[in-house]
Amino acid sequence: MTYDDFDAAQDEMFERLSEELYPDHKEKAIAEFTNDRLRSYYLNHPRVARPAVDLFREAESLLCSGHLDAALVFSASATELFLKATLLRPIIHGLVSSEVLAEEIVNNTLAQTGLDRYKKLLDQLFEHLTSKKLDSVLRVGASKTLVDEIAEIQRMRNGVVHRGESITQADAERALDVCKTTVIFVLNPVLAALNLESRKGEGIQPARRLG
């Protein structure tokens, strides 16, 4: 796969978005973005995670029925959607004033695979909200970071889809667990930091107060 002018333009776009969202000298602007604009997007679009949830459930069903290759493909796609549609989409909509332009950028991004282009944005958002680095998140029992495992699952998915490669039961189970870990240790902490939570049948809602 060659790196062309379109790829260069995409990289430049994400770099500029990252710099705009996280300028070194505007901590107050960052707080206002995360607390107001980002939270507002989730409340206005409570079912933004629904497509990813549907793919995840389909992956579970495929794994239970022994369709290993398909289960891995759906798990990888669900993981990407949790990161792109559920985390990246609100960021871009918060940064781009034009709703039409923001949606065009998001749709273009969702059509691509891989983490490289938008990982910096996710890194910075995750660290700002949770005070933890995304690269520090590990799946229980894993020796590699979650980000590295996501990249490996994506490569396996590409092998299945583009080269007809087969995978093992362990591969399919790992792909599904990587997806679960992404929700539990990446998405949920971000929502909690914004005083939000995901509820079955209701989507993303204000967090319930305990007591």
Salt bridges, closest charged atoms under 4 A:
ASP7 OD1 - ARG117 NH2 2.66
ASP11 OD1 - ARG117 NE 2.83
GLU15 OE2 - LYS120 NZ 2.99
ASP54 OD1 - ARG50 NE 2.95
GLU80 OE1 - LYS84 NZ 3.81
GLU80 OE2 - ARG157 NH2 2.75
GLU99 OE2 - HIS93 ND1 3.54
GLU103 OE2 - ARG89 NH1 2.64
GLU103 OE1 - HIS93 NE2 2.82
ASP123 OD2 - LYS119 NZ 2.82
GLU127 OE2 - LYS133 NZ 3.27
ASP135 OD1 - LYS119 NZ 3.17
GLU149 OE2 - ARG139 NH2 2.75
GLU149 OE2 - ARG174 NE 2.87
GLU152 OE2 - LYS144 NZ 2.29
GLU152 OE1 - ARG174 NH2 2.56
GLU165 OE2 - ARG163 NE 2.96
ASP177 OD2 - ARG139 NH1 3.06
GLU197 OE2 - ARG199 NE 2.92
GLU197 OE2 - ARG208 NH1 3.46
GLU202 OE1 - ARG199 NH1 3.26
GLU202 OE2 - ARG208 NH2 3.88
